[in-house]
Amino acid sequence: MFRDRVRHELVVRHLTVMRRVELTQTIVRITLVGTDTAGTDTAGTDALDGFTALGPSDHVKVFFPDPATGVVTAPSIAADGVRRPTDGVVISRDYTPRAFRPAAGSAAAELDIDFVLHGSGSDLAGGGPASAWAAAAAEGDPLAIAGPRGSRLAPDACAHAILIADETALPAFSRWLELLPAGTRITAIVDAADESVEDYLTAEQRQRASVEWLYRIDGPGQLEESVRSLGPIEPDAYVWAAGEATSLIPVRRYLRHELGLSSEQLAVEGYWKRGITNLDHHAPIDPTDPD
């Protein structure tokens, strides 16, 4: 099942926090607005000009301030390509841009990025600089992003979509709900720490999909069992799964090798991995079976 790819010009954008909203006990939404590319407010310029994210699982590289100095160190783009910083501390992670609202009238463009706060109330792997920053973010705090480099669009000829996600993949999951054709039937499995995560989905999103919630506090192994319980998967169905890489390995093996789904019908993405800092989500989630 074909998914178009669209390439974008790589741009580094210096942004500031406009507001912070708690969506659940462990997920916050940070709304960012643009400054000029030098990182200072300048009339008539907006670092979010031209921003686009067309695919459900697009990602941007987010650059966070050094906790010791408060300085954001990010690369720059020149005619000869990307220029890496020669000093400063670079702290970066990949995130899905949840929503973008272009400038309208006197209102500046806004970009929403949702963060999972690791630690209390969540059994995801321990906290890190991104979680700590989001937990304390306040209006005016600086941040920088790069990308997306490109978009992989949702399939337009998909009668049935099966979406599998944990907390970290809920922004992309929400974008799938919004970008799939209106006539697509959606079955979803969400692997969450506990029932408080359900508050992330709006009433409209709940109506868009048939969602089964799994709670890790009830014990391990539920995800693979739930996927198997779906039974045979139709040739005109598309399966997308994202979240903790280790837990997705048996799911991928089942879908690829027992059910025989092709790579055109299936995407499994490891967004993070227990015990690994700053996982490369482009890497195969199962090194023994990279295909």
C-alpha positions in Angstrom: 0.0 0.0 0.0 1.8 3.1 -1.3 2.5 6.1 0.9 3.8 9.2 -0.9 7.0 10.9 0.3 7.4 14.7 0.3 10.8 16.3 0.9 11.1 19.7 2.7 13.9 22.2 2.9 15.8 21.8 6.2 15.4 24.9 8.4 16.6 25.5 11.9 14.0 27.6 13.8 14.6 29.4 17.1 11.3 29.5 19.1 10.0 30.5 22.5 7.3 29.0 24.7 3.9 30.8 24.5 2.0 28.5 26.9 2.1 25.2 28.7 -1.0 23.0 29.1 -1.3 19.8 31.2 -3.3 17.3 29.1 -3.0 14.4 31.5 -1.1 13.6 34.6 2.0 12.8 32.6 1.6 14.6 29.2 2.0 18.3 28.7 1.5 20.4 25.5 4.0 23.2 24.9 2.9 25.8 22.4 5.8 27.5 20.6 6.0 30.8 18.7 8.7 32.0 16.4 11.4 34.6 16.7 13.8 35.5 13.9 16.5 33.0 13.0 19.1 34.8 15.2 16.9 34.1 18.2 15.7 37.6 18.9 12.3 39.2 18.4 12.2 41.2 15.2 9.2 42.9 13.6 8.1 41.3 10.4 10.0 38.1 10.9 8.8 34.7 12.2 10.9 31.6 12.5 7.8 29.5 11.8 7.2 31.0 8.4 7.1 28.1 5.9 6.8 25.4 8.5 5.0 22.3 7.2 4.4 18.7 8.5 2.2 16.8 6.1 2.5 13.2 7.4 1.1 11.6 10.5 4.4 10.5 11.9 6.6 13.4 10.8 9.3 14.5 13.4 11.4 17.5 14.2 14.7 17.5 16.0 14.2 19.6 19.2 17.2 21.4 20.7 16.9 22.1 24.5 18.8 24.6 26.6 21.8 23.5 28.6 20.4 23.2 32.2 23.7 24.7 33.5 23.6 27.9 31.3 20.1 28.1 29.8 21.7 28.5 26.4 20.2 26.6 23.4 22.9 25.3 21.1 21.7 24.2 17.6 23.3 23.8 14.2 22.8 26.4 11.5 22.1 26.0 7.8 24.4 27.6 5.2 24.8 27.4 1.5 27.3 24.5 1.9 25.0 22.5 4.2 24.5 22.0 7.9 27.1 23.6 10.1 27.6 21.9 13.5 28.2 24.0 16.6 31.8 24.4 17.5 31.1 25.1 21.2 28.2 24.8 23.7 26.3 21.7 24.8 23.9 20.2 22.2 20.9 18.5 23.8 18.4 17.2 21.2 15.6 14.7 20.9 13.1 13.8 18.1 9.4 14.7 18.6 6.2 14.7 16.5 4.8 18.2 15.8 1.3 17.7 17.1 -0.3 20.7 15.4 0.7 23.8 13.5 -1.4 26.9 13.1 -0.1 29.4 10.5 -0.1 33.1 11.3 -3.5 34.8 10.8 -4.0 38.5 11.0 -2.3 39.8 14.1 -1.9 36.2 15.6 1.5 34.7 15.2 2.0 31.2 13.9 1.9 28.5 16.7 3.4 25.0 16.9 2.3 22.4 19.5 4.6 19.7 20.7 3.4 17.2 23.3 5.9 15.8 25.9 5.6 12.8 28.2 6.8 13.5 31.7 8.8 10.5 32.9 8.9 9.5 36.5 6.0 9.9 39.0 2.8 8.4 37.6 4.5 6.8 34.6 6.4 3.6 34.3 8.2 4.7 31.2 12.0 4.7 31.4 13.4 7.3 33.8 13.5 11.0 33.2 15.9 12.9 31.0 16.6 16.5 29.9 13.6 16.8 27.6 11.2 15.6 30.2 12.8 17.9 32.9 12.6 20.9 30.5 8.9 20.3 29.7 8.0 19.8 33.4 9.3 23.3 34.2 8.8 25.2 30.9 7.4 28.7 31.2 6.4 31.5 28.9 9.4 33.0 27.1 11.7 30.0 27.5 13.8 29.4 24.4 13.9 26.3 22.2 15.1 25.4 18.7 13.8 22.9 16.2 15.1 21.5 12.9 12.9 19.9 10.3 10.9 18.0 9.4 13.2 16.9 6.6 10.3 15.2 4.9 6.9 13.7 5.2 5.5 10.3 4.6 1.8 10.8 3.9 -1.0 8.6 5.1 -2.2 6.0 2.5 -5.1 7.3 0.6 -6.5 3.9 -0.5 -6.8 2.3 2.9 -10.1 0.7 3.9 -9.0 -0.3 7.4 -6.2 1.2 9.5 -4.8 -0.6 12.6 -3.0 1.9 14.9 -0.8 0.7 17.8 0.8 3.2 20.2 2.1 4.0 23.7 2.1 7.4 25.3 5.1 8.6 23.4 3.4 7.9 20.1 0.0 9.5 21.0 0.8 12.7 19.1 1.5 10.7 15.9 -1.5 8.5 16.7 -3.7 11.6 16.9 -2.4 12.8 13.6 -3.2 9.5 12.0 -6.8 9.9 13.2 -6.9 13.4 11.5 -5.1 12.5 8.3 -6.6 9.2 7.3 -9.5 9.5 4.8 -12.9 9.9 6.4 -14.1 6.6 5.1 -11.3 4.6 6.6 -12.3 2.2 9.5 -9.8 2.6 12.4 -9.0 0.0 15.0 -6.6 1.1 17.7 -4.6 -0.4 20.6 -3.1 2.0 23.1 -0.5 0.6 25.6 -0.6 3.0 28.5 0.8 3.3 32.0 -2.7 3.6 33.5 -6.2 4.9 32.7 -5.2 8.5 33.3 -3.6 8.5 29.8 -7.1 8.2 28.3 -7.7 11.9 28.9 -5.3 12.7 26.1 -7.8 11.8 23.4 -10.7 14.2 22.7 -14.3 13.0 22.4 -14.1 13.5 18.6 -11.0 11.3 18.4 -12.7 8.6 20.5 -15.6 8.5 18.0 -13.1 8.3 15.1 -11.7 5.0 16.2 -12.5 1.8 18.1 -9.9 2.0 20.8 -8.7 -0.8 23.2 -6.8 0.5 26.2 -4.1 -1.7 27.8 -2.6 -0.7 31.1 0.9 -1.8 32.0 0.1 -1.7 35.7 -2.0 -4.9 34.9 1.2 -6.8 33.9 3.4 -7.4 30.8 2.7 -9.2 27.6 -0.7 -7.7 26.9 0.3 -5.9 23.7 1.2 -9.0 21.6 -1.8 -10.9 22.9 -4.1 -8.0 21.9 -2.6 -7.7 18.4 -3.0 -11.5 17.9 -6.6 -11.3 19.0 -7.4 -9.1 15.9 -7.2 -12.2 13.8 -6.4 -12.1 10.1 -5.6 -8.7 8.6 -7.2 -7.8 5.3 -5.1 -7.0 2.2 -6.5 -3.5 2.0 -5.6 -2.8 5.7 -2.6 -0.8 6.8 -0.9 -1.3 10.2 1.1 1.4 12.0 2.8 0.7 15.4 5.1 3.0 17.4 6.4 3.2 21.0 8.9 1.3 23.1 11.1 -0.7 20.8 11.5 -3.9 22.8 7.8 -4.4 23.3 7.2 -4.0 19.6 9.7 -6.7 18.5 7.3 -9.6 19.0 4.4 -7.6 17.5 6.5 -7.0 14.4 7.6 -10.6 14.1 4.0 -11.8 14.3 2.8 -9.3 11.7 5.7 -9.7 9.3 6.4 -13.4 9.6 3.3 -15.2 10.9 0.7 -13.1 9.0 3.1 -12.2 6.2 2.3 -8.5 5.9 4.6 -6.7 3.5 6.6 -3.6 4.3 4.1 -1.7 2.1 1.3 -2.7 4.5 3.1 -2.2 7.7 5.3 0.4 9.6 6.7 -0.4 13.0 8.7 2.4 14.7 10.7 2.4 17.9 10.3 5.8 19.5 12.4 4.9 22.6 14.0 1.9 24.2 14.4 1.1 27.9 18.0 1.6 29.0 18.9 3.5 25.8 19.4 7.3 25.8 18.4 9.2 22.7 17.5 6.2 20.6 17.9 6.5 16.8 14.4 5.8 15.8 15.5 5.2 12.2 17.4 2.1 13.3 15.7 -1.3 12.9 13.8 -2.2 16.1 14.9 -5.8 15.8 18.6 -6.0 14.9 18.2 -9.8 14.2 15.6 -9.1 11.5 16.2 -5.6 10.0 14.1 -6.2 6.9 
